[in-house]
């Protein structure tokens, strides 16, 4: 399908429908969400990546990928291009009525941490550690312009670049753009999808850039990183999600920005 430009996201993206389809347990995607949560726990849990400032590129309306990170980073900056996504996240931060119920997802993370009974405390900790929700455009050389922030100790980006980039060249370029926000020696955590050409949110279909593992590896090393961990999760029952996406696998990658 044709590339979905930013103006379509601003006018037509429905964060509530997105969360219902892609972040709800029982929607046929439990194994995919569990894979991502497990890898985030392995990455940010005991003995994992720690620091002061974490910047999340393309947060969307989601928080699941930050639940483990909030134990290791006291300052989290969330970002997204789409106004409705940032507004939805702000509503959750303010505990407004009618926002998405993350409790079952949070309980899975607390199980991984051995603290299932502390799920409300976990939500509150994450809220307290998200200090900013900023506009972001990964196609710009300074993705957060005009905002100014300190260089991050860690960047995380989940399911963002493949939806924001119209071709492989743009993907390589956008990865270099966000890397300018990271300290030398800092870490990139990338969560993505492979082989995905579209995803549906409600009745609206959005473009996704089909990627394979080698292309992601090449883009990350080309942007000046050394890959430290990479795992591909192949989806066993693609047919169950075929009505909303055609991805065949998820990829989870951790890389360290080269010092020079």
Number of C-alpha atoms within 10 A of each C-alpha: 10 10 16 17 14 13 10 12 17 14 11 15 21 19 22 18 14 19 17 15 19 21 23 18 16 10 12 16 18 14 14 17 20 15 17 20 22 17 20 23 22 15 19 20 19 12 8 12 18 21 15 12 21 30 27 27 27 27 28 25 27 21 19 18 22 23 22 25 25 23 17 18 22 18 19 25 19 25 25 24 23 25 15 20 24 23 15 19 23 18 16 20 16 10 12 11 8 9 16 19 12 18 12 12 21 23 20 18 23 21 14 16 14 11 14 15 11 14 20 13 13 22 18 12 15 22 19 14 19 21 13 14 17 20 19 23 21 24 18 13 15 18 22 21 13 10 10 9 13 11 17 24 22 28 25 22 20 21 18 20 24 23 23 24 22 18 15 16 10 16 24 20 19 24 20 19 19 26 26 15 21 21 18 18 16 23 27 28 22 21 23 23 26 23 17 21 20 20 21 18 20 16 9 12 15 22 20 29 22 19 19 16 17 9 14 20 16 12 19 25 16 14 19 18 23 18 16 11 12 16 14 16 16 15 16 10 11 16 13 13 18 13 10 19 21 19 21 19 19 23 21 19 21 23 23 22 22 15 10 6
